[in-house]
Amino acid sequence: MSKDLSSPRWFKSSYSGGNNECVEVAHLDGDHVGIRDSKNPDAGSLVFTPGEWAAFTAGVRDGEFDR
């Protein structure tokens, strides 16, 4: 899947610390979601479909990824 990642507005969670070690998220066209590493933004991004993003965020809310 190819998405234009040249000009999205990337943002971090308001819960992020100021140490620049977190992920950034951007809302892309077609309701896709981009994610990248804030400390290395030029390394590339992952792009999720709306369904994939909904499944991921539901898993986070449900504790699916808790250790």
Secondary structure as UniProt FT lines:
FT   TURN            14..15
FT   TURN            18..19
FT   STRAND          23..27
FT   HELIX           29..31
FT   STRAND          33..37
FT   TURN            38..39
FT   HELIX           41..43
FT   STRAND          46..48
FT   HELIX           50..61
FT   TURN            62..65
//
